Amino acid sequence: MKSVSMTVNGKAVSGEVEGRTLLVQFLRDTLGLTGTHVGCDTAQCGACTVHVNGKAVRACNMLALEAEGADVTTIEGMASDDGALGVIQAAFQEHHGLQCGFCTPGMVMATADLLAENRSPSEAEIRAHLEGNICRCTGYHNIVRSVQAAAARMG
């Protein structure tokens, strides 16, 4: 077992992990942050997307030890300080950018990554950026509308 420390959603955390423990396992099993979903275990679906040092990564494809000292943001960290939905989350809710909800945390995290780089993406840019996130319910039209609404609100 090895010790790992990082900041998750603004809070310093640490734990003991095996060398093969994935970041998604550490977040879900050790920290109890179950909003990050495990879909495919092969970094193909995007359900496990989190931010590490401000960049979107697949938590099922990264060892917890690789996040040593990093600043990690999960879907739980996207809410406002008072617990209200964040801007992107609220846009997904209001524009029905979710159906079963399984892909939603990854879609929200990928959207935040996009909007950090481009505050006014075109529909084509949104679709290209979200291409690696799979929605099994095929709710892509409303997901794109949700991203557009979030972008408009964020200015």
C-alpha positions as a Markdown table, in Angstrom:
| # | Residue | x | y | z |
|---|---|---|---|---|
| 1 | Met | 0.0 | 0.0 | 0.0 |
| 2 | Lys | 1.1 | 3.5 | -0.8 |
| 3 | Ser | 0.0 | 6.9 | 0.5 |
| 4 | Val | -1.6 | 9.3 | -1.9 |
| 5 | Ser | -2.6 | 12.9 | -1.3 |
| 6 | Met | -4.4 | 15.4 | -3.5 |
| 7 | Thr | -7.0 | 18.2 | -3.4 |
| 8 | Val | -10.5 | 17.0 | -4.4 |
| 9 | Asn | -13.2 | 19.6 | -4.9 |
| 10 | Gly | -11.1 | 22.1 | -2.9 |
| 11 | Lys | -10.5 | 19.8 | 0.1 |
| 12 | Ala | -7.2 | 18.1 | 1.0 |
| 13 | Val | -7.6 | 14.4 | 1.0 |
| 14 | Ser | -5.3 | 11.4 | 1.4 |
| 15 | Gly | -5.5 | 7.6 | 1.6 |
| 16 | Glu | -3.7 | 4.4 | 1.2 |
| 17 | Val | -4.0 | 2.7 | -2.1 |
| 18 | Glu | -2.5 | -0.2 | -4.0 |
| 19 | Gly | -0.3 | 0.8 | -6.9 |
| 20 | Arg | -2.9 | -0.4 | -9.4 |
| 21 | Thr | -5.8 | 1.6 | -7.9 |
| 22 | Leu | -7.4 | 3.7 | -10.5 |
| 23 | Leu | -8.3 | 7.3 | -9.8 |
| 24 | Val | -12.0 | 6.5 | -10.3 |
| 25 | Gln | -11.8 | 3.8 | -7.6 |
| 26 | Phe | -10.1 | 6.1 | -5.2 |
| 27 | Leu | -12.8 | 8.8 | -5.8 |
| 28 | Arg | -15.7 | 6.4 | -5.5 |
| 29 | Asp | -14.6 | 3.7 | -3.1 |
| 30 | Thr | -12.3 | 5.6 | -0.8 |
| 31 | Leu | -13.8 | 9.1 | -0.8 |
| 32 | Gly | -17.4 | 8.1 | -1.5 |
| 33 | Leu | -17.7 | 10.5 | -4.4 |
| 34 | Thr | -20.0 | 8.3 | -6.5 |
| 35 | Gly | -21.1 | 10.9 | -9.0 |
| 36 | Thr | -18.1 | 9.9 | -11.2 |
| 37 | His | -19.4 | 6.9 | -13.1 |
| 38 | Val | -17.6 | 3.8 | -14.3 |
| 39 | Gly | -19.0 | 2.9 | -17.7 |
| 40 | Cys | -16.6 | 1.0 | -19.9 |
| 41 | Asp | -13.4 | 0.7 | -17.9 |
| 42 | Thr | -11.4 | 1.5 | -21.1 |
| 43 | Ala | -11.6 | 5.3 | -21.4 |
| 44 | Gln | -14.0 | 5.0 | -24.4 |
| 45 | Cys | -17.3 | 6.3 | -23.0 |
| 46 | Gly | -16.4 | 9.4 | -20.9 |
| 47 | Ala | -18.7 | 8.6 | -18.0 |
| 48 | Cys | -15.7 | 8.9 | -15.6 |
| 49 | Thr | -14.5 | 12.3 | -16.8 |
| 50 | Val | -13.0 | 14.5 | -14.1 |
| 51 | His | -10.7 | 17.4 | -14.1 |
| 52 | Val | -7.1 | 17.0 | -13.0 |
| 53 | Asn | -5.2 | 20.3 | -12.7 |
| 54 | Gly | -7.9 | 22.0 | -14.8 |
| 55 | Lys | -7.9 | 19.5 | -17.7 |
| 56 | Ala | -10.5 | 16.8 | -18.4 |
| 57 | Val | -9.2 | 13.3 | -18.0 |
| 58 | Arg | -10.7 | 9.8 | -17.9 |
| 59 | Ala | -10.5 | 8.7 | -14.2 |
| 60 | Cys | -10.7 | 5.0 | -15.3 |
| 61 | Asn | -7.5 | 5.4 | -17.3 |
| 62 | Met | -5.4 | 7.1 | -14.6 |
| 63 | Leu | -3.9 | 5.6 | -11.5 |
| 64 | Ala | -4.7 | 7.3 | -8.2 |
| 65 | Leu | -0.9 | 7.7 | -7.6 |
| 66 | Glu | -0.6 | 9.7 | -10.8 |
| 67 | Ala | -2.8 | 12.3 | -9.2 |
| 68 | Glu | -0.4 | 12.8 | -6.3 |
| 69 | Gly | -0.5 | 16.4 | -5.3 |
| 70 | Ala | -3.0 | 17.3 | -8.1 |
| 71 | Asp | -6.1 | 19.4 | -7.9 |
| 72 | Val | -9.0 | 17.2 | -8.9 |
| 73 | Thr | -12.6 | 18.3 | -9.6 |
| 74 | Thr | -15.4 | 15.8 | -9.8 |
| 75 | Ile | -19.1 | 16.4 | -10.7 |
| 76 | Glu | -19.8 | 17.0 | -7.0 |
| 77 | Gly | -17.4 | 20.0 | -7.2 |
| 78 | Met | -19.4 | 21.6 | -10.0 |
| 79 | Ala | -22.2 | 22.7 | -7.7 |
| 80 | Ser | -22.3 | 26.1 | -6.1 |
| 81 | Asp | -20.9 | 26.6 | -2.6 |
| 82 | Asp | -24.4 | 26.6 | -1.2 |
| 83 | Gly | -25.2 | 23.2 | -2.8 |
| 84 | Ala | -27.3 | 24.6 | -5.7 |
| 85 | Leu | -26.6 | 23.3 | -9.2 |
| 86 | Gly | -23.8 | 25.0 | -11.0 |
| 87 | Val | -24.4 | 26.9 | -14.2 |
| 88 | Ile | -23.7 | 23.9 | -16.5 |
| 89 | Gln | -25.6 | 21.4 | -14.3 |
| 90 | Ala | -28.6 | 23.8 | -14.3 |
| 91 | Ala | -28.5 | 24.1 | -18.1 |
| 92 | Phe | -28.5 | 20.3 | -18.5 |
| 93 | Gln | -31.5 | 20.1 | -16.2 |
| 94 | Glu | -33.5 | 22.9 | -17.8 |
| 95 | His | -32.8 | 21.8 | -21.4 |
| 96 | His | -33.3 | 18.1 | -20.8 |
| 97 | Gly | -29.7 | 17.3 | -21.5 |
| 98 | Leu | -30.1 | 14.1 | -19.6 |
| 99 | Gln | -32.3 | 11.1 | -19.8 |
| 100 | Cys | -31.1 | 8.1 | -17.7 |
| 101 | Gly | -28.4 | 10.4 | -16.3 |
| 102 | Phe | -25.5 | 7.9 | -16.5 |
| 103 | Cys | -23.5 | 9.9 | -19.0 |
| 104 | Thr | -24.4 | 13.3 | -17.5 |
| 105 | Pro | -21.5 | 13.7 | -15.0 |
| 106 | Gly | -19.0 | 13.1 | -17.8 |
| 107 | Met | -20.9 | 15.3 | -20.2 |
| 108 | Val | -20.9 | 18.1 | -17.6 |
| 109 | Met | -17.2 | 17.8 | -16.9 |
| 110 | Ala | -16.4 | 17.7 | -20.7 |
| 111 | Thr | -18.6 | 20.8 | -21.2 |
| 112 | Ala | -16.7 | 22.6 | -18.4 |
| 113 | Asp | -13.5 | 21.7 | -20.1 |
| 114 | Leu | -14.8 | 23.1 | -23.5 |
| 115 | Leu | -16.2 | 26.3 | -22.0 |
| 116 | Ala | -12.9 | 27.0 | -20.1 |
| 117 | Glu | -11.2 | 27.1 | -23.5 |
| 118 | Asn | -14.0 | 28.5 | -25.7 |
| 119 | Arg | -16.8 | 30.6 | -24.1 |
| 120 | Ser | -18.8 | 30.7 | -27.4 |
| 121 | Pro | -18.5 | 27.4 | -29.2 |
| 122 | Ser | -20.4 | 26.7 | -32.4 |
| 123 | Glu | -22.6 | 23.6 | -32.6 |
| 124 | Ala | -19.9 | 21.8 | -34.6 |
| 125 | Glu | -17.3 | 22.6 | -32.0 |
| 126 | Ile | -19.6 | 21.4 | -29.2 |
| 127 | Arg | -20.2 | 18.1 | -31.0 |
| 128 | Ala | -16.5 | 17.6 | -31.8 |
| 129 | His | -15.5 | 18.3 | -28.2 |
| 130 | Leu | -18.1 | 15.9 | -26.8 |
| 131 | Glu | -17.4 | 13.2 | -29.4 |
| 132 | Gly | -15.7 | 10.9 | -26.9 |
| 133 | Asn | -18.6 | 11.0 | -24.4 |
| 134 | Ile | -21.2 | 8.5 | -25.2 |
| 135 | Cys | -24.9 | 8.9 | -24.4 |
| 136 | Arg | -26.6 | 5.5 | -24.7 |
| 137 | Cys | -30.0 | 7.2 | -24.7 |
| 138 | Thr | -29.1 | 9.2 | -27.7 |
| 139 | Gly | -29.9 | 12.5 | -26.1 |
| 140 | Tyr | -27.3 | 14.4 | -28.1 |
| 141 | His | -29.6 | 17.1 | -29.5 |
| 142 | Asn | -30.6 | 18.2 | -26.0 |
| 143 | Ile | -27.1 | 17.9 | -24.7 |
| 144 | Val | -25.9 | 20.3 | -27.4 |
| 145 | Arg | -28.7 | 22.7 | -26.5 |
| 146 | Ser | -27.7 | 22.4 | -22.8 |
| 147 | Val | -24.1 | 23.3 | -23.7 |
| 148 | Gln | -25.2 | 26.2 | -25.8 |
| 149 | Ala | -27.4 | 27.5 | -22.9 |
| 150 | Ala | -24.5 | 27.2 | -20.4 |
| 151 | Ala | -22.2 | 29.0 | -22.8 |
| 152 | Ala | -24.7 | 31.8 | -23.1 |
| 153 | Arg | -25.1 | 32.2 | -19.4 |
| 154 | Met | -21.4 | 32.1 | -18.8 |
| 155 | Gly | -20.9 | 34.8 | -21.4 |
